[in-house]
Amino acid sequence: MKQISTVCPRDCYDTCSLIVTIGDEEEVLSVEGDPRNPVTQGFACPRGAKDQARLYKNRVEAPVIRQGKGFERVDWEEALDVSAQKLGGILEEYGPEAVLFLDYAGNTGLLTGAFPRRLWNSIGATQTDRALCCESGHEGLALHYGNSHGITPTELREQKLIVFWGFNAAVSSPHIWSLAQQARRSQGARIVVIDPRKSRTAKKADLWIQPRCGSDVGLVYGLINYLIQNDCVNLEFVEKWTSGFEHLKEEAGKWTPDRVERVTGVSWELVKRLGDAYGQSTPSATMIGIGLQKSAQGADQVRAVSFIPALLGLHRGFFYSNGRAFFVDEAFISGRTLTKKSPKIVEQVALSELVKNGKFKFIYISGMNPAVTLPNAHFFREGLWREDIFVIVHETHWTKTTQYADVVLSAPTYLEKEDLVIPWSHNFVQYSARAIAPINDSRCEWWVMREFAKRLGLTENWLYENPWRAIELAHENAFEGGCFEELRLGKMLRLKMKPKDCYPTSSGKIEFYSTRAEKMGLKPLPTQVSLYVGEEQFVLLTSATPKYTHTQFQEVYGPIPPVVTINPQDAEKLNFQAGDEVMLANERGHVQMNVVVSNTVPEGVVWCPRLSEGLAGEPQNGLMSSVPQSIGSGPRFNSTKVTIQILTE
């Protein structure tokens, strides 16, 4: 036996360092957390621990080409020749705007995701703004702070108060949750959770506050009013490091206790308890969940919450994402700065209608399962079936999206190739070694990119650059200590981060009243716009569950459960029983689910595991609006409204 050190590349807060144990027959025996990484701390989540099992299940074994209703296995030469010929013909007849490269964060390795984009940047293909997950939060924070980075997970050990705002860390980030628990044990830190749903994290909190869905801006303003009125604001810090405080103070002053209670459903007594916790506990960390900004007012909610630590005198005392704090030249890796072409960028959230309407003639999909994950997913599926669209999917496993492809190319998993993964919460980085040779006839993403380039007759030298040389050049000024050569030899390094007290705004300060927003025609301060819910309607919330990363791991754990959780009072009113089959519906579609009755959701709200499909295979995201947010063009998933009715036999 032997052990290999590598890194999990999934779209996850924790970016775990892993130790893979290899047997005498070169088979993977186990995947465990690496204790060298201060965030991973030697344990793996339920997904990473099952990578050994997932490696051998439901794999795309080799390239295939559609023949009628099925697929025929072919060799790589034929698959690439057919695909490149089709791409070349479309480029010649329709131009690069008719070609869509659609990727996301199924694997965040630089050689898997960023480097292969050189092909698509070279030909000027249409790409998306990649705003499906977290862009609205990034843009919202940038309006006031200039960028979006904040504290790192390892700083949690030093905190006296940790507030998880719209962040179910016990499920979505078990390693961050572990660090918070360590602070509770060693520092006596209090843990507060703010979430409409009684999540696993809320159940373990010292204080749980349950605002109405979409009322977080009003809750923040009420809290700020309390902090101001009770002299909890660090006025010296505010004077030196911020601008626009008078505007913020004026707005917060409008949020009286009665108004806060009426809008948010939170008692003023709980607001006071939260204010006292912030005012009396220093230092504190405000952990802003990605899910908080997946709603109609998501960007505003993140903007508002981020004000709290600044008022307390903390430089970036929040956490949202640190992926944009590092000095890694991703634009060079992807070739964006190596070409004069400016690809057309379309909104990822609004993509389904474009595909359905035949906007593109050629779609290449990698690192994503968009037939399930995009809003209005049924429109996207309809579009993929169009006879005038040629679809290629490069994928490790068979997914819903591969079912719609004309060509499926087999990809290796992260255990079968080398790479470098840049975290987006912490700054510990290491070389991701290949644990075993590919168990199937697969090829990595950058190799496929290069083969396409050859067949298209592309001659730019940077398309054929040694990928590790490109990665090295992109990290010339990236590390706190050590060098790229040491990284390749297996040393764990730390990425340099932009300083917390640097604010690239027009004033050089934290701008409570955003001048950039004003110039863009946006509200300079966050605005509370309550979610209107009609009679017989419910707000549908969705979020992660422990066993799945988006749609991954259904090979191991089975399908994501097609269930909807409803409050006991609502179930009684509707005469629903646990296990009943019901239909969730709105103007966009319907999904059939089994009922779970639980007080973990309030009246008027239902919850489903994220990205589950209905009992008849309907996409949950077929219920979701594909109208992007005005800030950051992110999704509105958690502002979805549905009706529910029982299915009769």
C-alpha positions in Angstrom: 0.0 0.0 0.0 0.9 3.6 -0.5 -0.5 7.0 0.3 -0.9 10.0 -2.0 -1.7 13.6 -0.9 -4.2 15.5 -3.0 -6.9 18.1 -2.8 -10.7 17.9 -3.2 -11.6 20.3 -6.1 -15.3 20.5 -5.6 -17.3 23.8 -5.3 -17.2 23.8 -1.5 -16.2 26.2 1.2 -13.6 23.8 2.7 -11.3 22.7 -0.2 -10.0 19.8 1.8 -6.5 18.3 1.7 -6.9 14.6 1.4 -4.8 11.4 1.9 -5.6 8.7 -0.6 -4.6 5.1 0.3 -3.8 3.0 -2.7 -3.8 -0.9 -2.6 -1.3 -3.3 -4.2 -3.5 -3.5 -7.3 -3.4 0.3 -7.8 -7.0 0.5 -6.5 -8.2 3.3 -4.2 -8.9 1.9 -0.8 -9.9 5.0 1.1 -10.0 8.8 1.1 -9.4 10.6 4.4 -8.7 14.2 5.6 -5.1 15.3 5.8 -4.2 16.5 9.3 -1.5 18.9 7.9 -4.2 21.3 6.7 -5.4 23.5 9.6 -8.8 23.7 8.0 -9.3 20.1 7.0 -8.0 19.0 10.4 -7.7 15.3 9.4 -11.3 14.5 8.7 -13.3 14.3 5.5 -17.0 15.2 4.9 -19.6 12.5 3.9 -18.9 13.3 0.3 -15.1 13.2 0.2 -15.0 10.1 2.3 -17.1 8.3 -0.4 -14.9 9.3 -3.3 -13.4 5.9 -3.3 -16.8 4.4 -4.0 -17.9 7.0 -6.5 -14.7 6.5 -8.5 -16.0 3.1 -9.7 -19.7 3.8 -10.2 -21.7 5.2 -13.1 -18.6 6.3 -15.1 -18.5 7.5 -18.7 -16.1 4.7 -19.8 -15.1 6.1 -23.2 -16.2 8.7 -25.8 -19.7 8.0 -27.3 -21.6 9.5 -30.2 -25.4 9.6 -30.3 -27.1 7.0 -32.6 -30.8 7.4 -32.5 -32.0 7.2 -28.9 -28.8 5.7 -27.7 -25.0 6.1 -27.9 -22.3 4.2 -29.7 -18.8 3.9 -28.3 -16.1 5.3 -30.5 -12.4 5.9 -30.1 -11.0 9.4 -29.3 -9.9 10.1 -32.8 -13.4 9.7 -34.2 -15.0 11.6 -31.4 -12.7 14.5 -31.7 -12.8 14.5 -35.5 -16.6 14.6 -35.6 -16.8 17.2 -32.9 -14.1 19.5 -34.3 -15.6 19.3 -37.8 -19.0 20.3 -36.5 -17.4 23.2 -34.5 -15.5 24.4 -37.5 -18.5 24.3 -39.7 -20.6 26.3 -37.2 -17.8 28.9 -36.8 -17.6 29.3 -40.5 -21.4 29.5 -41.1 -22.6 31.4 -38.0 -19.6 32.9 -36.3 -18.3 32.5 -32.8 -21.4 34.0 -31.1 -23.3 30.9 -32.1 -20.9 28.7 -30.1 -21.5 28.5 -26.3 -18.9 27.3 -23.9 -20.8 26.4 -20.7 -18.8 25.5 -17.6 -18.9 25.9 -13.9 -17.4 24.6 -10.7 -17.9 20.8 -10.8 -14.1 20.7 -10.6 -12.3 23.9 -9.6 -8.8 22.8 -10.5 -6.9 25.3 -12.6 -6.0 22.7 -15.2 -9.5 21.4 -15.3 -11.4 24.6 -15.4 -9.4 27.8 -16.2 -6.7 26.6 -18.5 -9.0 24.8 -21.1 -10.8 28.1 -21.5 -7.9 29.2 -23.7 -9.5 27.4 -26.6 -12.8 29.2 -26.3 -11.2 32.6 -25.7 -9.0 32.0 -28.8 -12.0 31.5 -31.0 -14.1 34.1 -29.3 -16.9 31.7 -28.3 -19.8 33.0 -26.2 -19.4 32.4 -22.5 -21.5 33.0 -19.4 -21.0 35.4 -16.6 -20.7 32.4 -14.2 -23.2 34.1 -11.9 -25.3 31.1 -11.0 -24.0 30.7 -7.5 -22.3 33.7 -5.7 -21.8 36.6 -8.0 -24.6 38.8 -6.5 -23.0 38.6 -3.1 -19.6 39.5 -4.5 -20.9 42.5 -6.4 -23.0 43.6 -3.4 -19.9 43.6 -1.2 -17.8 45.3 -3.8 -20.2 48.3 -3.9 -19.2 49.2 -0.3 -15.8 47.5 0.2 -14.3 47.6 -3.3 -14.0 43.8 -3.2 -15.5 40.9 -1.2 -12.8 39.2 0.9 -12.9 39.1 4.7 -11.7 36.9 7.5 -10.3 33.4 7.0 -11.7 30.2 8.7 -8.7 29.7 10.9 -9.4 33.1 12.5 -12.6 31.7 14.0 -10.6 30.2 16.8 -9.9 33.7 18.2 -13.5 34.9 18.2 -15.8 35.6 21.1 -18.9 35.7 18.9 -19.6 33.9 15.7 -22.8 34.7 13.8 -23.8 32.4 10.9 -26.2 34.6 8.9 -28.0 32.5 6.3 -25.2 29.9 6.5 -25.9 26.3 7.5 -22.3 25.6 8.1 -22.8 22.3 9.9 -23.9 20.9 6.5 -22.3 23.1 3.9 -19.0 23.6 5.6 -18.3 21.0 8.3 -14.7 22.1 8.7 -15.7 25.8 9.3 -18.3 24.5 11.7 -15.7 22.5 13.5 -13.5 25.6 13.9 -16.4 27.5 15.3 -17.1 24.8 17.9 -13.4 24.9 18.9 -13.8 28.6 19.5 -16.8 27.8 21.7 -14.8 25.3 23.7 -11.6 27.3 24.0 -12.7 30.9 24.0 -16.2 30.6 25.3 -17.5 31.9 22.0 -21.2 32.3 21.5 -22.7 31.0 18.3 -25.7 32.8 16.8 -27.6 31.5 13.8 -30.0 33.7 11.7 -32.1 31.6 9.3 -35.8 31.2 8.5 -35.4 27.4 8.7 -34.3 25.5 11.8 -31.3 24.0 10.1 -28.8 21.6 11.6 -26.6 24.6 12.5 -29.6 26.5 14.1 -30.3 23.5 16.3 -26.8 23.7 17.8 -26.7 27.5 18.2 -26.7 29.4 21.5 -29.2 31.8 19.9 -31.4 31.2 16.9 -33.2 34.1 15.2 -35.9 33.3 12.6 -36.7 36.2 10.3 -39.3 36.0 7.6 -37.9 35.1 4.2 -36.5 38.1 2.5 -36.6 40.4 5.5 -33.0 40.4 6.4 -32.3 44.0 5.4 -35.0 45.3 7.8 -33.5 43.1 10.5 -30.1 44.6 10.0 -31.4 48.1 10.0 -33.2 47.5 13.3 -30.0 45.9 14.7 -27.9 48.9 13.6 -30.4 51.3 15.1 -30.1 49.5 18.4 -26.3 49.5 18.2 -26.3 53.3 17.6 -28.8 54.0 20.3 -26.8 52.0 22.8 -23.4 53.4 22.0 -22.0 50.2 20.6 -20.7 51.8 17.4 -16.9 52.5 17.2 -17.2 56.1 16.2 -13.4 56.6 15.9 -13.2 53.7 13.4 -16.2 55.0 11.6 -14.7 58.5 11.2 -11.3 57.2 10.0 -12.3 54.3 7.8 -15.8 54.8 6.5 -18.0 57.3 4.6 -21.7 57.7 4.5 -22.4 57.0 8.1 -25.0 59.8 8.4 -27.0 58.3 5.5 -26.9 54.9 7.2 -27.8 56.3 10.6 -30.8 58.2 9.1 -32.1 55.0 7.4 -31.6 52.8 10.4 -33.4 55.4 12.5 -36.6 54.7 10.5 -36.6 51.1 11.8 -38.4 51.3 15.0 -39.0 48.3 17.2 -42.6 48.1 15.9 -41.6 48.3 12.3 -38.9 45.7 12.7 -41.3 43.2 14.4 -43.9 43.9 11.7 -41.6 43.3 8.7 -39.3 40.6 10.0 -41.5 38.7 12.5 -38.6 38.9 15.0 -39.3 40.2 18.4 -37.5 43.3 19.5 -36.3 41.4 22.5 -34.3 39.1 20.2 -32.9 42.0 18.3 -31.7 43.5 21.6 -30.1 40.1 22.5 -28.3 40.1 19.2 -27.2 43.7 19.6 -25.9 43.0 23.1 -24.0 40.0 21.9 -22.3 42.1 19.2 -21.7 45.0 21.5 -20.2 42.9 24.4 -18.2 40.3 22.4 -15.0 41.3 20.8 -13.7 40.2 18.4 -16.6 38.8 16.5 -17.0 37.1 13.1 -20.1 37.5 10.8 -20.3 34.5 8.5 -22.4 35.4 5.5 -23.8 32.3 3.7 -23.8 32.0 -0.1 -27.5 31.0 0.3 -28.4 34.4 1.7 -27.9 36.0 -1.7 -29.8 33.5 -3.7 -33.1 35.4 -3.6 -34.7 38.4 -5.2 -33.1 40.8 -2.7 -30.0 38.7 -2.1 -27.3 41.2 -3.0 -29.0 43.8 -0.7 -29.1 41.3 2.1 -25.4 40.6 1.9 -24.6 44.3 1.6 -26.6 45.1 4.7 -25.1 42.3 6.9 -21.6 43.3 6.0 -22.1 46.8 7.6 -22.3 45.3 11.1 -18.6 44.5 11.7 -17.5 47.9 10.3 -19.7 49.7 12.8 -18.0 47.7 15.5 -14.6 48.8 14.4 -13.5 45.6 12.5 -11.8 45.6 9.2 -13.7 43.2 7.0 -15.0 41.3 10.1 -17.2 39.3 7.8 -16.7 36.1 5.8 -18.4 35.6 2.4 -15.7 34.3 0.1 -12.0 34.9 -0.2 -11.5 33.6 -3.7 -10.8 37.1 -5.0 -8.3 38.0 -2.3 -5.4 36.1 -3.9 -2.7 37.1 -6.3 -3.2 34.3 -8.8 -3.5 35.5 -12.4 -6.5 33.5 -13.5 -7.0 35.8 -16.5 -3.6 34.7 -17.9 -4.3 31.0 -17.2 -7.6 31.1 -19.1 -6.1 33.2 -21.9 -8.4 36.1 -21.4 -5.5 38.5 -21.5 -3.7 36.7 -24.3 -6.2 37.5 -27.1 -7.7 40.7 -28.5 -11.0 39.0 -29.0 -13.8 39.9 -26.6 -16.2 37.0 -26.3 -19.9 37.7 -25.9 -20.9 37.2 -22.3 -24.5 36.1 -21.5 -26.2 35.8 -18.2 -26.0 32.3 -16.8 -29.2 32.6 -14.8 -31.1 33.6 -18.0 -29.5 31.0 -20.2 -32.4 28.5 -20.4 -34.6 30.7 -22.6 -31.7 31.5 -24.9 -31.0 27.8 -25.5 -34.7 27.0 -25.9 -35.0 29.8 -28.5 -32.0 28.5 -30.6 -29.6 31.3 -29.8 -26.7 28.8 -30.1 -25.8 26.2 -32.7 -23.0 24.5 -30.8 -22.8 24.0 -27.0 -19.8 22.5 -25.2 -20.5 21.7 -21.5 -17.8 20.9 -18.9 -17.8 20.8 -15.1 -21.6 21.4 -14.9 -24.9 19.6 -14.9 -27.1 22.4 -16.3 -30.1 20.3 -17.2 -30.7 20.1 -13.4 -29.0 23.2 -12.0 -30.1 26.1 -14.2 -33.3 28.0 -13.4 -36.2 27.2 -15.7 -34.4 23.9 -16.3 -37.2 22.4 -18.4 -36.6 25.2 -21.0 -32.9 24.3 -21.1 -33.8 20.6 -21.6 -36.2 21.5 -24.5 -33.4 23.6 -26.1 -30.9 20.8 -26.0 -33.3 18.6 -27.9 -33.4 21.0 -30.8 -32.1 19.5 -34.0 -30.2 22.6 -34.9 -28.0 22.5 -31.8 -25.0 20.2 -31.5 -24.2 19.4 -27.8 -20.9 18.0 -26.4 -20.5 17.1 -22.8 -17.1 16.3 -21.2 -18.0 14.5 -18.0 -16.7 12.0 -15.5 -20.1 10.4 -14.8 -23.4 9.9 -16.5 -25.7 12.8 -15.6 -29.0 14.2 -16.6 -27.2 16.5 -19.0 -25.3 13.7 -20.8 -28.7 12.3 -21.8 -29.2 15.3 -24.1 -25.7 15.2 -25.7 -24.7 14.4 -29.3 -21.2 13.5 -28.1 -20.1 12.6 -24.6 -16.4 12.7 -23.9 -15.1 10.7 -20.9 -13.2 12.7 -18.3 -11.0 11.6 -15.4 -11.9 12.3 -11.8 -9.6 14.4 -9.7 -8.1 11.2 -8.3 -7.0 10.3 -11.8 -5.1 13.4 -12.8 -2.9 16.1 -11.3 -4.0 19.7 -10.8 -3.8 22.8 -8.6 -6.9 23.9 -6.7 -7.2 27.4 -5.3 -9.5 27.5 -2.3 -12.2 30.2 -1.9 -12.5 30.3 1.9 -9.0 29.7 3.2 -5.5 30.3 1.8 -3.7 26.9 2.2 -2.7 25.4 -1.1 -0.9 22.3 -2.2 -0.2 20.3 -5.3 -3.0 17.9 -6.2 -1.2 14.7 -7.1 -2.7 12.0 -9.3 -3.6 9.1 -7.0 -4.1 6.4 -9.7 -4.0 6.1 -13.5 -7.5 6.6 -15.2 -9.6 3.5 -14.8 -11.3 4.2 -18.1 -10.5 5.6 -21.5 -10.7 9.2 -20.4 -8.7 12.3 -21.3 -8.2 15.5 -19.2 -9.7 18.8 -20.1 -6.6 20.6 -21.3 -5.6 17.7 -23.5 -9.0 17.8 -25.2 -8.7 21.6 -25.6 -5.3 21.2 -27.3 -6.7 18.5 -29.7 -9.5 20.7 -30.7 -7.1 23.6 -31.4 -5.0 21.3 -33.6 -8.0 20.2 -35.6 -9.2 23.7 -36.0 -5.8 24.8 -37.3 -5.3 27.4 -34.5 -1.7 28.6 -34.3 -1.4 30.8 -31.2 1.5 29.6 -29.2 -0.3 30.1 -25.9 -2.7 27.3 -26.9 0.1 24.8 -26.8 2.0 26.2 -23.8 3.1 23.7 -21.1 0.1 23.9 -18.7 2.3 23.7 -15.6 4.5 26.5 -17.0 1.4 28.6 -17.4 0.3 27.8 -13.8 3.7 28.7 -12.5 3.8 32.1 -14.3 0.3 32.9 -12.9 1.7 32.4 -9.3 4.8 34.5 -9.6 3.7 36.8 -6.7 1.2 34.5 -5.1 2.7 32.9 -2.0 3.5 34.2 1.5 6.6 32.0 1.6 8.1 29.3 -0.5 8.0 28.9 -4.2 6.2 27.1 -7.0 8.9 24.4 -7.2 8.4 23.6 -3.5 4.6 23.4 -4.1 5.1 20.9 -6.9 7.3 18.8 -4.6 4.4 18.5 -2.1 4.9 21.3 0.3 1.8 23.1 1.6 2.0 26.8 1.1 -0.1 29.8 2.0 -1.4 32.2 -0.6 -0.9 35.9 0.0 -4.1 37.8 0.6 -5.0 41.4 -0.1 -4.9 43.4 3.1 -8.1 43.8 5.1 -7.7 47.5 5.6 -7.4 48.3 1.9 -10.7 49.5 0.3 -10.5 50.0 -3.5 -13.6 52.3 -3.6 -13.6 55.8 -5.0 -13.1 57.2 -1.5 -10.6 54.6 -0.4 -12.9 53.9 2.5 -15.8 51.6 3.4 -18.7 53.3 1.8 -21.9 52.7 3.7 -23.5 55.0 1.1 -22.1 53.6 -2.1 -21.1 56.2 -4.7 -20.5 53.4 -7.2 -24.0 52.2 -6.8 -25.3 55.7 -7.2 -23.4 56.1 -10.5 -24.8 52.7 -11.7 -28.4 53.9 -11.0 -28.7 51.5 -8.0 -29.7 52.4 -4.5 -26.7 53.6 -2.6 -28.0 51.9 0.6 -29.5 48.4 0.8 -33.3 48.5 0.4 -35.8 46.3 2.2 -38.4 45.0 -0.3 -40.6 42.4 1.3 -41.5 39.3 -0.5 -45.2 39.3 -1.4 -46.8 35.9 -1.0 -50.4 35.4 -2.1 -53.1 33.4 -0.5 -52.5 29.6 -0.8 -48.9 30.3 -1.8 -45.8 29.1 0.0 -42.2 30.3 -0.2 -40.0 27.5 -1.4 -36.5 27.3 0.1 -33.8 24.9 -1.0 -30.4 24.2 0.4 -27.6 21.7 0.6 -27.8 18.3 2.3 -24.9 16.4 3.9 -24.5 13.7 1.3 -24.5 15.6 -2.0 -22.4 18.3 -3.6 -24.9 19.8 -5.9 -25.9 16.8 -8.0 -22.8 14.7 -7.3 -22.8 11.5 -5.2 -26.1 10.1 -6.3 -24.1 7.2 -7.6 -23.2 6.4 -3.9 -26.2 7.6 -1.9 -29.0 7.3 -4.4 -31.2 10.0 -5.8 -31.5 13.3 -3.9 -34.7 12.6 -1.9 -37.8 14.0 -3.7 -39.4 15.4 -0.5 -40.9 18.7 0.6 -40.9 19.7 4.3 -44.0 21.5 5.5 -44.9 23.0 8.9 -47.4 20.9 11.0 -50.0 23.7 11.1 -49.9 24.0 7.3 -50.1 20.3 6.9 -53.1 20.2 9.2 -54.9 23.0 7.3 -54.3 21.2 4.0 -55.0 17.8 5.4 -51.6 16.5 4.4 -50.0 13.4 6.1 -46.4 12.4 6.1 -45.6 10.5 2.9 -48.4 12.0 0.9 -47.6 12.7 -2.7 -48.2 16.4 -3.5 -47.6 18.7 -6.4 -45.6 22.0 -6.1 -46.6 24.3 -8.9 -46.3 27.8 -10.2 -46.5 29.6 -13.6 -43.2 28.0 -14.7 -44.0 24.3 -14.0 -44.7 21.7 -11.4 -42.8 19.0 -9.4 -44.2 16.0 -7.5 -42.8 15.4 -4.1 -43.4 13.3 -0.9 -44.5 15.2 2.2 -42.3 15.5 5.3 -44.1 17.2 8.3 -41.7 19.1 10.5 -41.5 22.3 12.6 -38.1 23.0 11.1 -39.9 25.3 8.7 -42.3 28.1 9.7 -45.8 28.4 8.5 -46.0 29.6 4.9 -42.6 28.2 4.0 -41.7 24.8 2.5 -38.2 23.3 2.0 -36.7 20.8 -0.4 -33.2 19.4 -0.7 -31.4 21.4 -3.3 -31.5 20.1 -6.9 -33.7 17.2 -6.3 -35.9 15.9 -9.1 -39.6 15.2 -8.7 -41.2 11.7 -8.5 -41.7 11.9 -12.2 -38.2 13.2 -13.0 -39.2 16.8 -13.2 -36.5 19.3 -12.5 -36.9 21.2 -9.2 -35.3 24.2 -10.8 -38.0 24.2 -13.4 -39.9 26.2 -10.7 -37.2 28.8 -10.4 -37.2 32.2 -12.1 -34.6 32.8 -14.7 -34.7 36.6 -14.3 -31.3 37.6 -12.8 -30.9 40.0 -9.9 -30.2 43.6 -10.8 -26.9 43.4 -8.8 -24.5 40.7 -9.9 -27.1 38.9 -12.1 -27.4 36.1 -9.6 -30.4 33.7 -9.1 -33.6 34.2 -7.1 -34.0 30.6 -6.0 -35.1 31.3 -2.4 -37.8 33.8 -3.5 -39.7 31.1 -5.4 -43.4 30.9 -4.7 -45.5 27.8 -5.2 -48.9 26.3 -4.5 -49.2 22.8 -3.1 -52.0 20.3 -3.7 -52.3 16.6 -3.0 -52.2 14.2 -5.9 -55.3 12.0 -6.2 -55.0 8.5 -7.5 
